[in-house]
Amino acid sequence: MRQRRRDRVTPVLFAITVMLALTVAGIIHVAHGGEVIGPFAVADQVSSTTKQVNTPYVCWDGNGSGSLTRCPDPRGADGMKWVFPGYEDAARSAECAPGETEARDLFVECSMSWRGSQVYLHYAYWGDWRTGQRKYAATGSTPRIEQRLDGAMSLSWRPRRLPTPHGEASWVTAEMVEGHGWSVAAYAGDGEVARQALHEFGQIRDLREWRGLPR
């Protein structure tokens, strides 16, 4: 009889001990700023890649940061969309697709009918920005150099008529920022249309927002 009673009591004592241990662990967790979780709940595992929402800045890739200097420079297709705010408008009214990169690290071409003309926009990233500069300098057009509001120097090539892979869209104009590998070019059948398309869809983001923004 005593043996059966002891057999029943032992599992109960074990269960009570487990519950007490979990309760104490929960109290310690709360004391260190945690949240109360049920004794049999599975706590969420927070990885180092989780986007932080309690930081003063948001990087261009959506991750939180305590300082913009800790955000990476824009890269890849998502970085392109950040650097060129007008790309989103272009993509809504154009067919955009990656193309042959050749000397570029990234290249996206958008083809659209705009203001009665066929227009092509080339968004690109050059690992060495001077490679892009030399490409557009080869068109024979001397770049216009102007200081931007962010202090950087803008290089813009005036429309010039050249043989292009786009047939009648033979007028090309381009822009980039000195020291940075991102460039945008516009092709059209008329120089003024190419210039207007570059102005409409080729804005290059202010360098003060290059890596992200305050919340």
PyMOL commands that set and color helices and strands:
alter all, ss='L'
color gray80, all
select helices_A, chain A and resi 2-31+68-70+76-83+87-93+129-137+191-201+207-209
alter helices_A, ss='H'
color red, helices_A
select strands_A, chain A and resi 57-59+64-65+95-98+106-114+117-125+144-147+153-161+171-177+182-188+212-214
alter strands_A, ss='S'
color yellow, strands_A
deselect
rebuild
show_as cartoon
